[in-house]
Amino acid sequence: MNSADNREGLRGAILASPSYRLAHEDADLLADADLRPLRLQLELVKPERALRQHAIRSTVVVFGSARMGPAGHEADPERAQRHARYLDEARRFAGMVSRRFQEEGRRDFVVVTGGGPGIMEAANRGAWEVGARSMGLNITLPHEQAPNPFITPDLAFRFRYFAIRKMHFALRARAMVAFPGGYGTLDEVFEMLALVQTGKMEAIPIVLFGSAFWSRAVDFGFLVAEGMIDPADVDLFTVVDTAEEAIAVLENFYGGKPPP
């Protein structure tokens, strides 16, 4: 090998080395544990920029189970009927609130969900059916959850970190409506309740949909009796059974006007 060939070979080894990559193009570096603070910041900044670009000032967060499916999806007919009703009410609520508050050049009470199936898909679909925008904040999981097809494409985001996803749910939230769900839904409900209870977040309407479900899922009266929460803490939320009742809670809180 002559000296020219040797130089090119040596240079090629340098160019192929991970150390020579531009830092922002180095996927291995970005995935390293040392870069976790930067990844957290990126997940905070990316959706925030998009929401400003789309003039989204406020959101209404809709939580609920990803496991509720269409008719015939479940073996228990009685349970399937209950779930079908929840799906229909989530769809109707999202359509009603989206039609009322989204305007040209200004978008308030934009529906935001976890971006998956079940209640989340029903809510995103309700907004889509009335020609309104809606958001989906998906999360990477061991069994990857695909985004439902009714999210506005420019407002579909995927997160690695639950903590940053939670921040985006709360940052513009002017109302929260929680349909029946499991650990994820309960986690988000108690997160919002704790933020409002402790004054870390301004009071917003927190609506629990489905009196039959919530009366058994969480015994708030027992928490009061045991001194774990104050009697006034039960007033931080309202339980409803129809989309119209949920809309009325929001109207009463804001006097029928879009949030500031």
N, C-alpha and C positions, 0 to 999 in steps of 0.2 A: 504493500500500500504506500503510495507516494504521500508527500506531506500535505498536498491539497486535499486528497481524499480523507486523510486523517483529520484535518481541520474541520471538514464538513461533517464527518462522523462525530467528532467531539461536540460541534455546535448542535447537531441533531439531538444528542443526548441532553443537552441543556434545554433546548426548546421543548422536549418531551417531558421534562421534569415537572412535577406538580408545583415545585417551588417557584417556577417561572410564570405560572398563570397569574393574570390579573386577579387581585383579591376578590373582586365582586363576581368574577367568572369561575371561581374555584368552589365547586359544589361540595367537595370534601371538607374544605375549610368551613363553609357556612354550616355544615352539619355537625361540626365539632362541638363538644361540650363548652369550650371556651367562648363560642360565639352565641350561646343561648341569650345573653342580654340583647344582642343585635337582632336575633330572630324575633324576640318578644316585641322589640320596637317596630320592626317591619310589619308584624301582624297588627299592630295598633295603627300604624300610619297608612297602610295601603287602603283599607276600607274607609278610613276617615276622609282621605282625599277624594274617593269616589262619591261619597255622600255629599260633600261640599259641591262637587261638580254637578250633581243632579239636584241641587237646591233642596235637599231633604232636611227639614228643620226638626221634625219630631216623628216619633214612631209609636205604634201600638204593638206590643209584643204578644204573640200568641204561642203558648206552650201547650203540649199535649202529647199523647202516646204516638209512637211510630208504629205500633203493633196493630192498630185498628185498620182493618182492610175492607174491601168492597163486599157487597152481599154475596153470601156463599163462601166467604173466606174462612169462616170459623165454624167449628163443629157444633157449638152450643147455639141453637136458634134464638133463644131468649137474649143471650149476651150479644149476639150478632145484631139483633134489633136495637138494643141500647146503643151499641157502638155506631150503627148506621145513623142514628139520630144525632149523636154527638158530631159526627162528620158533617152532616147536613147543616147543623147549627153553626159550626165553625166556618163553613163555606158561606153561609148567609151573613154572618156577622162581618166577615172580612169584606164582602161585597158592599154591605151597607156603610161601613165606616170609611171605606175607600172612596165610594161615590160621593160621600158628603164632604170630605176634607181635602181631597186632592184637586188642586187648581193649576191652571197654566202658569208656569213660572214660580209656583210655590207648592210644595207638597208637605202636608201635615198628616199626622196619624198614618204614615205609611206602614203597612203591615210587615212585620218581620217575624220569621220563624226560624227553627233550627235547620230548615232546608230539606228535611227528609220526607218520608212517606207518612201515611196516617193523618192525624190532625194537622200536621204541618202542611202536607200537600193540599188538604181541604181548604186551609186558610189562604195559601198562595193562589189556589184556583179561584177562590171567591173574588180576590182582587183582580186577577187576570180576566175573569168573565165580564167585568165592568170596565175593562180597558185601563185599569190603574196599575201603577208600578207596585211591586212588593219585593222584599228582600229575603234571602236565605243565607243563614250562617251555618254552613256545614262543618263537620269536624272529622278529622282522620281517626278511624277506629280500626281495631284488629280485623274486623269484617267490614270492609269499606262500605260506607253508606252513600249511595248515589243521590245526587240532587234531584228533587222532583222537577218535572218539566214546566211548572207554572211560575217559577221564579223569573223575574226580569233578568235577562242574561247579564246585563252590566251591573247587577246588584246581587250576584251570586258569589259568595266568598267561601273559602275553605280555610280552616284553622288547624293548627297543630296543638295549640294550647287552650285548654278550657278557660283558663284565667282571663286571657285576652278576649276570647269570645264572650265571656260574661260581661266584660267591660263594654263591649259594643252593644250588647243587649240593653245595658242600663244607660249609656251615655245620652241618648236622645229619647228615651222612653218617657212617654206622657200617659201611658196606661199599660196595664198588663192583664191579659185574660188567659187563665189557665184551665184547660179542659182536663178530664181525667187522664192520668198517666202514671208512669212508674218512677224509678229512682231519679231519672233525669229531670222529669217534670217537678217532682217534689224538691229536688235540689234547687231548681231555679225559683220556685215559689218562695221557699224559705230564705233564699238569698235576697230577693226583693223585699220581703217582709222585714228582714234584719236590717237592710240598708235604710228603710224608711223609719223603722222603730228607733234606730240609733242616731238618726239625724244625718247620716252620711249621704242621704239622697232626699230631695224634696218629696213631700207626699204626692202620690199619684193614685188614681183609681186602680185598685188591685181586685180583680174580679175572678172568683172561683166558679166555674161553670159545672153544674150538675150537683144539686143538693143531696141526692141519694148517694152519690159517690163520696163527696167530701165529708159528709156526716159520719161515714164509717172509716174513711182513710186516715183522718186526723181528728182526734178528740180534743178540740181546742178548749172545751169546757173543763176537761181533766187537767190540762196545762194550767188553767187559771186556778182551779181548786188546789193544785199542788204548789202554787206560788211561783211557777216557772215563767209565767207571763202575767202582766197586769190585766185586769178586766178591760181597760181601755184598748189594749192591744188587739182585741177581737174586732174592734171597729176599724182596723186598718184594711180590712177586706170586706167584700160583699159577695154573697152567694146568689147565683141566678140560675134560671133553667131555660131561658130563651134568648135568642139574639137580640130581640127587642128590649128585654130587660137589661142586657149588657150595654146596649146603646144608651138607654135611659140613665144608667149609672154615670157614664161619661158625660152626658149632657148636663146632668145635675151638678157634677163636679166643676165643669168648665162653663156653666151658664149657656150652653148651646153654641159657644164660640170655639174656633180653633185655638189650641194652646199657644201661649206666647213663645 
